[in-house]
Amino acid sequence: MQRAAVPLLVLAVLSGCATAPASEEQTISGGEEAARAVELCRTTLAELTQRLGDPSRDGWVGNTRVVTWVVAWDPLVRYLGVVVDSRGVVVDRYWNAPSEIAWVPANRCTPDGA
């Protein structure tokens, strides 16, 4: 997959076009605080699911797993998006993001970012 295509695929994942079935999207009470508390290379998907409930979207961009939650509807839908590695550890995040963004997810927990 070409790198230029990755932002478009991430946009598709965040907008719900390339994901597994999602639960009904509702604002999460305390979602913004939970998003701020995410620590790269430490926070796990299991911890986020415990704090935030089931994700709004859970999909794959190539070999990259991107998971999102709706954290606010004021006035645009705002998401917390994370990339998790094969162990379920958050290796990248994008939060307080409006519903349409240009985010190029990466593994920020490795020296080369790959």
C-alpha positions in Angstrom: 0.0 0.0 0.0 1.4 3.4 -0.9 2.0 5.8 2.0 -0.1 8.5 0.2 -3.2 6.3 0.5 -2.8 5.8 4.3 -4.4 9.2 5.3 -7.4 8.5 3.0 -7.9 5.1 4.5 -7.6 6.5 8.0 -10.3 9.1 7.1 -12.4 6.2 5.9 -11.9 4.3 9.2 -12.7 7.4 11.3 -15.8 8.2 9.2 -17.0 4.6 9.5 -16.6 3.5 5.8 -14.0 0.8 6.4 -14.8 -0.7 9.8 -16.4 -3.5 11.6 -19.9 -3.0 12.8 -20.0 -0.2 15.4 -22.2 0.4 18.4 -24.5 3.5 18.4 -22.3 6.6 18.8 -23.0 8.7 21.8 -20.8 11.2 23.7 -18.9 9.5 26.5 -19.0 11.2 29.9 -15.5 11.9 30.9 -14.2 11.0 27.5 -12.0 14.0 27.1 -10.3 13.5 30.4 -9.7 9.8 29.5 -8.3 10.9 26.1 -5.8 13.3 27.8 -4.7 10.5 30.2 -3.6 8.1 27.3 0.1 7.4 27.6 1.8 6.2 24.5 3.6 2.8 24.9 1.8 2.2 28.2 -2.0 2.6 27.9 -3.8 -0.5 26.6 -6.9 -1.0 24.5 -8.4 -3.0 27.4 -7.9 0.0 29.7 -9.5 2.4 27.2 -12.4 0.1 26.7 -12.9 -0.2 30.5 -12.8 3.7 30.8 -14.7 4.6 27.6 -16.8 1.5 26.8 -16.9 -0.2 23.4 -15.3 1.9 20.6 -17.3 3.6 18.0 -15.0 2.2 15.3 -12.5 -0.6 15.2 -10.8 -1.2 11.9 -7.6 -1.9 10.0 -5.6 0.2 7.7 -3.3 -2.3 6.1 -1.6 -3.9 9.1 -2.4 -1.0 11.4 -5.3 -1.3 13.8 -7.1 2.0 14.4 -9.7 2.3 17.1 -11.9 5.4 17.8 -14.4 6.7 20.3 -16.7 9.7 20.1 -15.8 12.0 22.9 -17.9 15.1 22.1 -20.5 16.5 19.8 -19.8 20.2 20.5 -20.4 21.5 17.7 -18.6 18.9 15.6 -18.2 15.2 16.4 -14.8 14.9 18.1 -13.0 11.6 18.3 -10.2 10.0 20.2 -8.3 7.8 17.7 -5.6 5.4 18.7 -3.3 2.9 17.0 -2.7 -0.3 18.9 0.0 -2.8 18.3 -0.3 -6.6 18.3 -0.2 -6.6 22.1 -3.0 -4.1 22.4 -0.8 -1.3 23.6 -1.5 2.3 22.3 1.4 3.3 20.0 -0.2 6.5 18.5 -3.1 8.7 19.3 -5.1 11.6 17.9 -7.7 13.1 20.1 -9.9 16.1 20.1 -10.1 15.5 16.4 -13.0 16.8 14.3 -14.7 14.0 12.3 -12.7 14.7 9.2 -8.9 14.8 9.7 -5.7 14.2 7.9 -3.9 11.9 10.4 -1.1 9.6 9.4 -1.0 7.0 12.1 2.4 5.6 13.1 4.0 3.4 15.7 5.6 6.1 17.9 6.9 3.6 20.4 9.6 2.3 18.1 12.9 4.2 17.4 12.1 4.4 13.7 8.4 5.2 14.1 7.5 2.3 11.8 
